[in-house]
Amino acid sequence: MKAFLKKEWMETIRTGRGFLLLLIFGLFGIMNPAIARLTPWMMKVMSESLRDAGFVMTAVEVNAMTSWSQFYKNIPLALIIFVLLVSGSFTGEYQKGTLIPVVTRGLSRRKIVAAKALMIMGLWTAGYFLSFGITFAYNEYFWGNGIASHLLFGAVCFWLFGLWVLGILLFLSTAARTGTQVLFGTGAAALGIYVLGMLPAPGRWLPARLMDGMSLLQGHTVPADYFKNVIIACAMTALFLLFSVLCFDRKRL
């Protein structure tokens, strides 16, 4: 497993995927406070151009909450890009036949699944908290983060939602044959949970509620309101990983 983890890491570096993920999450982290800082200037430019048409725009107050609002609007897009980049982790191996030699030489299939899960979820964790850390640092420098409540817990909630999505991706990767099938399956599952999460009754239980970090930051909710969603998301992720192992054990390479 250690050797296979090293192989996964080297592949991430050599293909440039690691650098690309670092760049993407870094840019998303910078973009949130940058948009907040530029908002008054953009509103001023727009007000001058709309004044002749009879429109009057009031002054906009910008603070750390404006930047965190951008963070929770943009980070789902970063998750989508991440899924696109890692969706071929298993299917690319199937098509190239590169798993057959290592399996026939005695490497456990379960260790292959564990190594790929650790790499994918580790990359998501590093990228996500890089973006969060950059946004936090800039917000602290420009405005201070004291206005936001339960900041870290809100960040952990969306991180867990990302792990839940990646659990689905890993399970589908062991069952499907192409990256397209993995993407469509993961997207359909995440979209279905998101739509159901908009309904009051099921929304209180589904992992989709973990995306609502702004309610925590604004003080409309408290961490205790999300405990059941956290437990369900963790349990479902563990089940997806278990199903991945069982499915991969029976898969023809």
N, C-alpha and C positions, 0 to 999 in steps of 0.2 A: 504493500500500500504506500509506503514511503517513496518507493521508486516511481510508482504511478502518479503520486502527487507531484513529484519533481518533474515528471514528463508533462503533466497538465500545466504546471507553472511555466516551464520553458516554452511550451506552445503558446501560452498567453503572451509571453514577452516577444517571441519571434514573429508572431503574426501581427504585432502592433496593437492587439486588442486591449492589452493592459494600459498602454499609453493613451489610447483613444478613450477608454473609460475614465481615466484620470482627468483627461482634458474636458470631457463632457460634464462630469460631476463638478469639477472645479469652475467651469464657466457658469453652470447653473447656480453655484454658490455665490459667485460674484454678481450675477445678473439680478438677484433679488434686491439687495440694497441699492444697486445702481439704478434700477427702475424707480425705486422709492425716492432716491435723491433727485432724479431727473423729472419726476412728476410735476413739481411746481413750475419748472421751466417750460415743460410741454403744455401745461394748462395756460401759462401766460401767452405762449405763441398762438395757441388755439383761440384764446379770448380776443386777441388782437385781430385775428382773421375773421372771427365771427361777429365782431362788434358792428361792422358795417351792415350785417344782415339783421341786426336788432337783438342778437342774443347776448345775454350778460352772464358771465361765469364767475361764481364766487371763489374766494381763496380756498385752497385745499391745505389742510393740516397734515403734515407727513411726520411719522414717528416710526419706532421700531415695529409697531403692529402692522404698518403698511408693508414693510419688508417681509415680515413673517407671513402675511397674507399672500404675497407673491411666492414665497417658498412653498406653501401648500397648494398653490395653483400650478406651479411648475414641476414639482417633484414627481407627480404621476407621469408626466411626459418623460422624465428621466428614467423612470421604471420601465416604461414602454420601450425606450431605446435600449435599455439594458437587456430586456427579454429578447428583443430582435437580435442582439449581438451574441447571446449565449444559447439561442434556441437550437443551434445545430451541434451542440456539444456531443450528444449521443448519435444523432442521425448521420453526422459527417463520418463518424467512426464506422457505422454500418456500411455506408456506401463505399468507403475505402477499404474495408475489411481489416482494419488495423487492430481490432480487438481479438481476432481469431488467434494470432500467434501468442499473445500474452495469456489467453485463457487456456490454450492447449499446453502451455508450459507450466501451468499450475496456479496462476493468479486467480484468487477467488472472485467470482462475479460480484459478491456482496462488497468486497473491498473496492472494486471498480466503481460501483454506485456510491459508496461512501466517499471515495476520493473526489469524484465529480461533484457530489453534493457539497462537500467542504469547500471546494474551489469556487463554485458558483455562488454559494451563500456568503463565503468570505469576501469575494469581490464586491457583492452587493453591500455588505456591511461596511467595507472600507470606503467605497464610493459614496454611499449615503451619508455617513458621518463626516466625510471630507466636506461634502456640500453643506451639511448642517453646521459644521465648525466654522467654515468660511463666512457663512451668513451671520452666525452668532458673533464672530469677532468684529465684522464690519458694523453690525447693529450696535454692539457695545461701544465701539469707537465713536459713531456718529450720534447716537441717541441714548444708549443705555437700554438694557433689556428688562429693567424693573417693571415696565408696564405689562409684561406678559406673565400670565400665571401658568404654573405646571409645564414649563417649557420643555424640560427633559422628558417627562412622561409622554407628552404629545409627540415628541420626536420618536420615542421608542415604539409608540403605537403604530405609526406609519411604517417603521422599519419591520415590525412584526407582520404587517399586511404584505409588505414586499416578500418576506420569507414564505408567507402563505401562497402567494402567486407562484413563487419559484418551486414550492412543493408540488403544485399542479403541473408545472412545466417539466419537472424531473419525472413525475409519474407518466406523463404523456410521452416523454422522450424514450422511455423504456418500452412503451407499447406501440408507438407509431414508427413508420419507416422513413418519413420525410420531415424536413424542418417546417414545411408548409402546414402539414397536419398538426404538428406541435403548436405552431403559432395560432392557427384557427381554434384549436381546442382550448388553449390557455386563454385566448381573448374571449371566447364565448363563455367560459366558466367565470372569468373575472367580471365581464359585463353583466352576466345573469345575476351574480351576487350583488353587484352594484345597484342594479334596477330593483331587486327585491329589498335591498337595504333602504331604499327610498320610502318603502311602506312602513307605517308606524309599528305594527306588531312584529313582523320578522326583523325589522331593522335594529331592534334592541338586542338581538342575539347574533346577527351575522358579522363576519369579519370586516365587511365594508364600512362599518361604523368607525373602525380604527383610522380611516382616512380623515375624519373630522377633527383635525387637530386644532383648528381655529376656535372651536367652541370651548376647548380647554383653556387656550391662551386668553380668551376674552372673559373667562370666569363664568360662562353660561352653564358649564358642566364641571364635574369634579372627577378625579381618577377612579373613584369607586363605581361610577356609572359605566366604566369600560372594562371592569374586571372580568365579567362573564364573556365579553367579546375576546379578550386576551386569552382566556382559558380555552375557548372554542377554537380560536385561530391556531394556538399551539397544538391542541389535540389533533386538529385536522391536518396540520403540517406533518406531525409525526406519523399519522395514518398514511398520508401520501408517500412518505419516504418508505414506510413498511411495504406498501403496495408496489412501489418501484422495485424494491429488492425481490419481492415474490414474482413480479412480472419478468424481471430481467433474468432470474434463475431459469425460467422456462422459455426464454426467447431463443430462436434460432439465429445465429450470427452468420 
